[in-house]
Amino acid sequence: MRLCVFCGSSEGARPVYRAQAEAFGRLLAKREIELVYGGARVGLMGVLADAVLANGGKVTGVIPEALMERELAHLELTDLRVVGSMHERKALMASLSDAFVALPGGIGTLEELFEVWTWSQLGLHGKPCALLDVDGFYSGLVAFLDHVEAQGFLRPQQRQALIVHADAEALLARLAG
């Protein structure tokens, strides 16, 4: 299985985000789940990739040429693919992956998750999409999505298609099942 993980190019304000990214990376390697991600060696992205690699796992990074220096491309990955644009990055990451998970991150993380979730709604793929809700990081977003559903702008089946879990092991079980 290949899992695409979207997460921050910074580590965030709380140490728990780094700790959970490391733990998630160890878990992916232990389960022999290959990581597909944005290809950077900074922030949670780098923490996650390093944890997978340090525990014998495989990592494919996809980074646009323009971000090679800005995001500091991780040059020690199993496979690093350099593409021409952000659109190519997202399309390649999606095609390489069997499922998608967002760890804590900013607007780029949200944009990437929302795009693949939208593609699911449109029937462009049937791959599961999920949030790993580290220490309540996504609780406000989840409440907003429930509000969007209640207001009739999100169908209940599409809202339920976004898996949300605070426990990484349980999240992976849901993705597999």
RASUL-V875107 format. One record per pair of residues at least 12 apart in sequence whose C-alpha atoms are under 10 Angstrom apart, sorted by the first residue. I is the first residue (numbers start at 1). GAP is how many residues later the second one is. D is the distance in whole Angstrom. If there is no record, write none. Layout:
i=I gap=GAP d=D
i=I gap=GAP d=D
This chain:
i=1 gap=27 d=10
i=1 gap=30 d=9
i=1 gap=31 d=8
i=1 gap=32 d=5
i=1 gap=33 d=6
i=1 gap=34 d=9
i=1 gap=95 d=10
i=1 gap=96 d=8
i=1 gap=97 d=6
i=1 gap=98 d=8
i=1 gap=175 d=9
i=2 gap=26 d=10
i=2 gap=30 d=9
i=2 gap=31 d=6
i=2 gap=32 d=5
i=2 gap=33 d=6
i=2 gap=34 d=7
i=2 gap=56 d=9
i=2 gap=57 d=9
i=2 gap=58 d=9
i=2 gap=91 d=10
i=2 gap=94 d=7
i=2 gap=95 d=5
i=2 gap=96 d=5
i=2 gap=97 d=7
i=2 gap=98 d=9
i=3 gap=25 d=9
i=3 gap=30 d=7
i=3 gap=31 d=6
i=3 gap=32 d=5
i=3 gap=33 d=6
i=3 gap=34 d=8
i=3 gap=56 d=10
i=3 gap=57 d=10
i=3 gap=90 d=9
i=3 gap=91 d=9
i=3 gap=93 d=9
i=3 gap=94 d=5
i=3 gap=95 d=6
i=3 gap=96 d=5
i=3 gap=97 d=6
i=3 gap=98 d=7
i=3 gap=125 d=10
i=3 gap=169 d=10
i=3 gap=172 d=10
i=4 gap=30 d=9
i=4 gap=31 d=6
i=4 gap=32 d=4
i=4 gap=33 d=6
i=4 gap=34 d=9
i=4 gap=55 d=10
i=4 gap=56 d=9
i=4 gap=57 d=10
i=4 gap=89 d=7
i=4 gap=90 d=7
i=4 gap=91 d=10
i=4 gap=92 d=8
i=4 gap=93 d=6
i=4 gap=94 d=8
i=4 gap=95 d=6
i=4 gap=96 d=5
i=4 gap=97 d=6
i=4 gap=98 d=9
i=4 gap=109 d=10
i=4 gap=125 d=10
i=5 gap=30 d=7
i=5 gap=31 d=6
i=5 gap=32 d=5
i=5 gap=33 d=8
i=5 gap=40 d=9
i=5 gap=43 d=9
i=5 gap=44 d=10
i=5 gap=88 d=9
i=5 gap=92 d=9
i=5 gap=94 d=9
i=5 gap=95 d=6
i=5 gap=96 d=5
i=5 gap=97 d=6
i=5 gap=98 d=7
i=5 gap=104 d=9
i=5 gap=107 d=10
i=5 gap=108 d=9
i=5 gap=124 d=10
i=5 gap=125 d=9
i=5 gap=126 d=10
i=5 gap=127 d=10
i=6 gap=30 d=9
i=6 gap=31 d=6
i=6 gap=32 d=7
i=6 gap=38 d=9
i=6 gap=39 d=8
i=6 gap=94 d=8
i=6 gap=95 d=6
i=6 gap=96 d=5
i=6 gap=97 d=6
i=6 gap=98 d=8
i=6 gap=99 d=8
i=6 gap=100 d=10
i=6 gap=102 d=8
i=6 gap=103 d=5
i=6 gap=104 d=8
i=6 gap=105 d=9
i=6 gap=106 d=7
i=6 gap=107 d=7
i=6 gap=125 d=10
i=7 gap=14 d=9
i=7 gap=30 d=8
i=7 gap=31 d=9
i=7 gap=36 d=8
i=7 gap=37 d=6
i=7 gap=38 d=6
i=7 gap=39 d=10
i=7 gap=41 d=9
i=7 gap=94 d=9
i=7 gap=95 d=6
i=7 gap=96 d=5
i=7 gap=97 d=6
i=7 gap=98 d=5
i=7 gap=99 d=8
i=7 gap=100 d=10
i=7 gap=101 d=8
i=7 gap=102 d=5
i=7 gap=103 d=9
i=7 gap=105 d=9
i=7 gap=106 d=10
i=8 gap=30 d=10
i=8 gap=32 d=10
i=8 gap=34 d=9
i=8 gap=35 d=6
i=8 gap=36 d=5
i=8 gap=37 d=6
i=8 gap=38 d=9
i=8 gap=94 d=9
i=8 gap=95 d=8
i=8 gap=96 d=6
i=8 gap=97 d=4
i=8 gap=98 d=6
i=8 gap=99 d=9
i=8 gap=100 d=8
i=8 gap=101 d=6
i=8 gap=102 d=10
i=9 gap=29 d=9
i=9 gap=31 d=7
i=9 gap=32 d=8
i=9 gap=33 d=6
i=9 gap=34 d=4
i=9 gap=35 d=6
i=9 gap=36 d=6
i=9 gap=37 d=8
i=9 gap=38 d=10
i=9 gap=62 d=7
i=9 gap=63 d=10
i=9 gap=95 d=10
i=9 gap=96 d=7
i=9 gap=97 d=8
i=9 gap=99 d=9
i=9 gap=100 d=9
i=10 gap=32 d=7
i=10 gap=33 d=4
i=10 gap=34 d=6
i=10 gap=35 d=8
i=10 gap=36 d=9
i=10 gap=37 d=10
i=10 gap=61 d=10
i=10 gap=94 d=10
i=10 gap=95 d=8
i=10 gap=96 d=9
i=11 gap=31 d=8
i=11 gap=32 d=5
i=11 gap=33 d=5
i=11 gap=34 d=8
i=11 gap=35 d=9
i=11 gap=36 d=8
i=11 gap=93 d=9
i=11 gap=94 d=8
i=12 gap=31 d=8
i=12 gap=32 d=8
i=12 gap=92 d=8
i=12 gap=93 d=8
i=12 gap=94 d=9
i=14 gap=121 d=10
i=16 gap=118 d=8
i=16 gap=119 d=8
i=17 gap=26 d=10
i=17 gap=27 d=8
i=17 gap=30 d=10
i=17 gap=86 d=8
i=17 gap=87 d=7
i=17 gap=88 d=9
i=17 gap=117 d=7
i=17 gap=118 d=8
i=17 gap=120 d=9
i=18 gap=25 d=8
i=18 gap=26 d=6
i=18 gap=27 d=10
i=18 gap=28 d=10
i=18 gap=29 d=7
i=18 gap=30 d=8
i=18 gap=86 d=9
i=19 gap=25 d=9
i=19 gap=28 d=9
i=19 gap=29 d=10
i=19 gap=115 d=10
i=20 gap=24 d=9
i=20 gap=27 d=10
i=20 gap=28 d=9
i=20 gap=83 d=9
i=20 gap=84 d=10
i=20 gap=112 d=10
i=20 gap=114 d=7
i=20 gap=115 d=9
i=20 gap=147 d=10
i=20 gap=148 d=9
i=21 gap=22 d=10
i=21 gap=23 d=6
i=21 gap=24 d=8
i=21 gap=25 d=9
i=21 gap=26 d=6
i=21 gap=27 d=5
i=21 gap=28 d=9
i=21 gap=29 d=10
i=21 gap=30 d=8
i=21 gap=31 d=10
i=21 gap=82 d=7
i=21 gap=83 d=9
i=21 gap=111 d=10
i=21 gap=113 d=9
i=22 gap=22 d=8
i=22 gap=23 d=10
i=22 gap=24 d=10
i=22 gap=25 d=6
i=22 gap=26 d=5
i=22 gap=27 d=8
i=22 gap=28 d=8
i=22 gap=29 d=5
i=22 gap=30 d=8
i=23 gap=24 d=10
i=23 gap=25 d=8
i=23 gap=28 d=8
i=23 gap=29 d=9
i=23 gap=145 d=9
i=24 gap=23 d=10
i=24 gap=24 d=7
i=24 gap=25 d=10
i=24 gap=27 d=8
i=24 gap=28 d=8
i=24 gap=79 d=9
i=24 gap=108 d=10
i=24 gap=143 d=10
i=24 gap=144 d=7
i=24 gap=145 d=9
i=25 gap=22 d=8
i=25 gap=23 d=5
i=25 gap=24 d=7
i=25 gap=25 d=8
i=25 gap=26 d=5
i=25 gap=27 d=5
i=25 gap=28 d=8
i=25 gap=29 d=9
i=25 gap=30 d=8
i=25 gap=32 d=9
i=26 gap=22 d=8
i=26 gap=23 d=10
i=26 gap=24 d=9
i=26 gap=25 d=6
i=26 gap=26 d=5
i=26 gap=27 d=9
i=26 gap=28 d=8
i=26 gap=29 d=6
i=26 gap=30 d=9
i=26 gap=31 d=8
i=27 gap=24 d=9
i=27 gap=25 d=8
i=27 gap=28 d=9
i=27 gap=30 d=10
i=27 gap=141 d=8
i=27 gap=142 d=8
i=27 gap=145 d=9
i=28 gap=20 d=10
i=28 gap=23 d=9
i=28 gap=24 d=7
i=28 gap=25 d=10
i=28 gap=27 d=9
i=28 gap=28 d=10
i=28 gap=29 d=7
i=28 gap=30 d=9
i=28 gap=140 d=10
i=28 gap=141 d=10
i=28 gap=144 d=9
i=29 gap=22 d=8
i=29 gap=23 d=5
i=29 gap=24 d=8
i=29 gap=25 d=9
i=29 gap=26 d=6
i=29 gap=27 d=6
i=29 gap=28 d=4
i=29 gap=29 d=7
i=29 gap=30 d=9
i=30 gap=22 d=9
i=30 gap=25 d=7
i=30 gap=26 d=8
i=30 gap=27 d=8
i=31 gap=26 d=9
i=31 gap=138 d=10
i=31 gap=141 d=10
i=32 gap=20 d=9
i=32 gap=23 d=10
i=32 gap=24 d=9
i=32 gap=25 d=6
i=32 gap=26 d=8
i=33 gap=19 d=9
i=33 gap=24 d=7
i=33 gap=25 d=8
i=33 gap=26 d=9
i=33 gap=139 d=10
i=34 gap=18 d=8
i=34 gap=19 d=10
i=34 gap=23 d=7
i=34 gap=24 d=5
i=34 gap=25 d=6
i=34 gap=26 d=8
i=34 gap=44 d=10
i=34 gap=63 d=9
i=34 gap=64 d=10
i=35 gap=13 d=9
i=35 gap=14 d=8
i=35 gap=17 d=8
i=35 gap=18 d=10
i=35 gap=22 d=8
i=35 gap=23 d=6
i=35 gap=24 d=5
i=35 gap=25 d=6
i=35 gap=26 d=8
i=35 gap=43 d=10
i=35 gap=61 d=10
i=35 gap=62 d=9
i=36 gap=13 d=9
i=36 gap=22 d=9
i=36 gap=23 d=6
i=36 gap=24 d=5
i=36 gap=25 d=6
i=36 gap=26 d=8
i=36 gap=43 d=9
i=36 gap=44 d=10
i=36 gap=56 d=10
i=36 gap=57 d=7
i=36 gap=58 d=9
i=36 gap=60 d=7
i=36 gap=61 d=7
i=36 gap=62 d=10
i=36 gap=63 d=10
i=36 gap=64 d=9
i=37 gap=12 d=8
i=37 gap=22 d=8
i=37 gap=23 d=7
i=37 gap=24 d=5
i=37 gap=25 d=6
i=37 gap=26 d=9
i=37 gap=43 d=10
i=37 gap=52 d=10
i=37 gap=53 d=10
i=37 gap=56 d=7
i=37 gap=57 d=10
i=37 gap=60 d=10
i=37 gap=63 d=10
i=38 gap=22 d=8
i=38 gap=23 d=5
i=38 gap=24 d=5
i=38 gap=25 d=6
i=38 gap=26 d=9
i=38 gap=29 d=10
i=38 gap=33 d=9
i=38 gap=35 d=9
i=38 gap=36 d=9
i=38 gap=42 d=9
i=38 gap=43 d=10
i=38 gap=48 d=10
i=38 gap=51 d=8
i=38 gap=52 d=9
i=38 gap=55 d=8
i=38 gap=71 d=10
i=39 gap=20 d=9
i=39 gap=21 d=7
i=39 gap=22 d=4
i=39 gap=23 d=5
i=39 gap=24 d=5
i=39 gap=25 d=9
i=39 gap=28 d=10
i=39 gap=29 d=9
i=39 gap=32 d=8
i=39 gap=33 d=8
i=39 gap=34 d=6
i=39 gap=35 d=6
i=39 gap=36 d=8
i=39 gap=37 d=10
i=39 gap=38 d=8
i=39 gap=40 d=9
i=39 gap=41 d=7
i=39 gap=42 d=8
i=39 gap=43 d=9
i=39 gap=50 d=10
i=40 gap=21 d=7
i=40 gap=22 d=8
i=40 gap=23 d=7
i=40 gap=27 d=9
i=40 gap=28 d=8
i=40 gap=29 d=9
i=40 gap=30 d=9
i=40 gap=31 d=5
i=40 gap=32 d=6
i=40 gap=33 d=4
i=40 gap=34 d=5
i=40 gap=35 d=9
i=40 gap=37 d=10
i=40 gap=40 d=10
i=41 gap=20 d=10
i=41 gap=30 d=7
i=41 gap=31 d=6
i=41 gap=32 d=6
i=41 gap=33 d=4
i=41 gap=34 d=8
i=41 gap=35 d=9
i=41 gap=36 d=10
i=42 gap=28 d=10
i=42 gap=29 d=7
i=42 gap=30 d=7
i=42 gap=31 d=8
i=42 gap=32 d=8
i=43 gap=28 d=9
i=43 gap=62 d=9
i=44 gap=59 d=8
i=44 gap=60 d=8
i=44 gap=61 d=8
i=45 gap=16 d=10
i=45 gap=26 d=10
i=45 gap=29 d=9
i=45 gap=58 d=9
i=45 gap=60 d=9
i=46 gap=25 d=10
i=46 gap=26 d=9
i=46 gap=27 d=9
i=46 gap=28 d=7
i=48 gap=55 d=10
i=49 gap=12 d=9
i=49 gap=25 d=9
i=49 gap=27 d=10
i=49 gap=28 d=8
i=50 gap=24 d=9
i=50 gap=26 d=9
i=50 gap=27 d=9
i=52 gap=25 d=10
i=53 gap=23 d=9
i=53 gap=24 d=8
i=53 gap=25 d=8
i=57 gap=20 d=10
i=57 gap=21 d=9
i=58 gap=19 d=8
i=58 gap=20 d=6
i=58 gap=21 d=8
i=59 gap=17 d=9
i=59 gap=18 d=6
i=59 gap=19 d=5
i=59 gap=20 d=6
i=59 gap=21 d=8
i=60 gap=17 d=6
i=60 gap=18 d=6
i=60 gap=19 d=5
i=60 gap=20 d=6
i=60 gap=21 d=8
i=60 gap=33 d=9
i=60 gap=36 d=9
i=61 gap=12 d=9
i=61 gap=13 d=8
i=61 gap=14 d=9
i=61 gap=15 d=10
i=61 gap=16 d=7
i=61 gap=17 d=8
i=61 gap=18 d=6
i=61 gap=19 d=5
i=61 gap=20 d=6
i=61 gap=21 d=8
i=61 gap=28 d=9
i=61 gap=32 d=8
i=62 gap=12 d=10
i=62 gap=17 d=9
i=62 gap=18 d=6
i=62 gap=19 d=5
i=62 gap=20 d=6
i=62 gap=21 d=7
i=62 gap=24 d=10
i=62 gap=26 d=9
i=62 gap=27 d=6
i=62 gap=28 d=8
i=62 gap=29 d=10
i=62 gap=30 d=8
i=62 gap=31 d=7
i=63 gap=17 d=8
i=63 gap=18 d=6
i=63 gap=19 d=5
i=63 gap=20 d=6
i=63 gap=21 d=8
i=63 gap=22 d=8
i=63 gap=23 d=8
i=63 gap=25 d=9
i=63 gap=26 d=6
i=63 gap=27 d=9
i=63 gap=29 d=10
i=63 gap=30 d=10
i=64 gap=17 d=8
i=64 gap=18 d=5
i=64 gap=19 d=5
i=64 gap=20 d=5
i=64 gap=21 d=5
i=64 gap=22 d=6
i=64 gap=23 d=9
i=64 gap=24 d=8
i=64 gap=25 d=6
i=64 gap=26 d=10
i=65 gap=16 d=9
i=65 gap=17 d=6
i=65 gap=18 d=6
i=65 gap=19 d=6
i=65 gap=20 d=7
i=65 gap=21 d=9
i=65 gap=24 d=10
i=66 gap=16 d=9
i=66 gap=17 d=9
i=66 gap=18 d=8
i=66 gap=19 d=8
i=66 gap=20 d=9
i=67 gap=15 d=9
i=67 gap=16 d=10
i=67 gap=17 d=10
i=67 gap=18 d=9
i=67 gap=19 d=9
i=68 gap=14 d=8
i=68 gap=15 d=10
i=81 gap=12 d=10
i=86 gap=26 d=10
i=90 gap=22 d=7
i=90 gap=23 d=10
i=90 gap=25 d=9
i=90 gap=26 d=9
i=91 gap=25 d=9
i=94 gap=18 d=10
i=94 gap=22 d=7
i=94 gap=25 d=10
i=94 gap=31 d=9
i=94 gap=33 d=9
i=95 gap=30 d=9
i=97 gap=30 d=8
i=98 gap=27 d=10
i=98 gap=28 d=9
i=98 gap=29 d=6
i=98 gap=30 d=8
i=98 gap=31 d=10
i=98 gap=77 d=9
i=98 gap=78 d=10
i=99 gap=17 d=10
i=99 gap=27 d=9
i=99 gap=28 d=5
i=99 gap=29 d=5
i=99 gap=30 d=6
i=99 gap=31 d=8
i=99 gap=73 d=10
i=99 gap=76 d=7
i=99 gap=77 d=9
i=100 gap=12 d=10
i=100 gap=13 d=7
i=100 gap=16 d=8
i=100 gap=17 d=9
i=100 gap=27 d=7
i=100 gap=28 d=6
i=100 gap=29 d=5
i=100 gap=30 d=6
i=100 gap=31 d=9
i=100 gap=62 d=10
i=100 gap=63 d=10
i=100 gap=75 d=9
i=101 gap=12 d=8
i=101 gap=27 d=8
i=101 gap=28 d=6
i=101 gap=29 d=5
i=101 gap=30 d=5
i=101 gap=31 d=7
i=101 gap=61 d=10
i=101 gap=62 d=9
i=101 gap=63 d=9
i=101 gap=70 d=9
i=101 gap=71 d=9
i=101 gap=74 d=9
i=102 gap=12 d=10
i=102 gap=27 d=8
i=102 gap=28 d=6
i=102 gap=29 d=5
i=102 gap=30 d=6
i=102 gap=31 d=9
i=102 gap=36 d=10
i=102 gap=62 d=10
i=103 gap=27 d=9
i=103 gap=28 d=6
i=103 gap=29 d=5
i=103 gap=30 d=7
i=103 gap=31 d=7
i=103 gap=34 d=9
i=103 gap=35 d=9
i=104 gap=27 d=9
i=104 gap=28 d=8
i=104 gap=29 d=8
i=104 gap=30 d=7
i=104 gap=31 d=10
i=104 gap=32 d=10
i=104 gap=33 d=7
i=104 gap=34 d=8
i=105 gap=32 d=9
i=105 gap=33 d=10
i=110 gap=21 d=10
i=110 gap=31 d=10
i=113 gap=16 d=7
i=113 gap=17 d=8
i=113 gap=18 d=9
i=113 gap=49 d=10
i=114 gap=15 d=9
i=114 gap=48 d=10
i=116 gap=12 d=9
i=116 gap=13 d=7
i=117 gap=12 d=6
i=117 gap=13 d=9
i=117 gap=41 d=9
i=117 gap=42 d=10
i=117 gap=44 d=8
i=117 gap=45 d=7
i=118 gap=40 d=9
i=120 gap=38 d=9
i=120 gap=41 d=9
i=120 gap=42 d=10
i=121 gap=33 d=10
i=121 gap=34 d=10
i=121 gap=36 d=9
i=121 gap=37 d=6
i=121 gap=38 d=10
i=121 gap=40 d=9
i=126 gap=35 d=10
i=127 gap=34 d=10
i=127 gap=48 d=9
i=128 gap=33 d=7
i=128 gap=34 d=7
i=128 gap=35 d=8
i=128 gap=46 d=9
i=128 gap=47 d=6
i=128 gap=48 d=9
i=128 gap=49 d=10
i=129 gap=32 d=7
i=129 gap=33 d=5
i=129 gap=34 d=6
i=129 gap=35 d=9
i=129 gap=46 d=8
i=130 gap=31 d=8
i=130 gap=32 d=5
i=130 gap=33 d=4
i=130 gap=34 d=6
i=130 gap=35 d=8
i=130 gap=41 d=8
i=130 gap=42 d=9
i=130 gap=44 d=9
i=130 gap=45 d=8
i=131 gap=31 d=7
i=131 gap=32 d=6
i=131 gap=33 d=5
i=131 gap=34 d=7
i=131 gap=35 d=8
i=131 gap=37 d=10
i=131 gap=40 d=8
i=132 gap=31 d=9
i=132 gap=32 d=6
i=132 gap=33 d=5
i=132 gap=34 d=6
i=132 gap=35 d=7
i=132 gap=36 d=7
i=132 gap=38 d=10
i=132 gap=39 d=7
i=132 gap=40 d=10
i=133 gap=31 d=7
i=133 gap=32 d=6
i=133 gap=33 d=5
i=133 gap=34 d=8
i=133 gap=35 d=9
i=133 gap=38 d=10
i=134 gap=31 d=8
i=134 gap=32 d=6
i=134 gap=33 d=8
i=134 gap=34 d=9
i=135 gap=31 d=7
i=135 gap=32 d=10
i=136 gap=29 d=10
i=136 gap=30 d=8
i=137 gap=29 d=9
i=138 gap=26 d=9
i=138 gap=27 d=10
i=138 gap=28 d=9
i=139 gap=25 d=9
i=139 gap=27 d=10
i=142 gap=17 d=10
i=142 gap=20 d=10
i=142 gap=22 d=8
i=145 gap=14 d=7
i=145 gap=17 d=10
i=146 gap=13 d=8
i=146 gap=14 d=10
i=163 gap=12 d=8
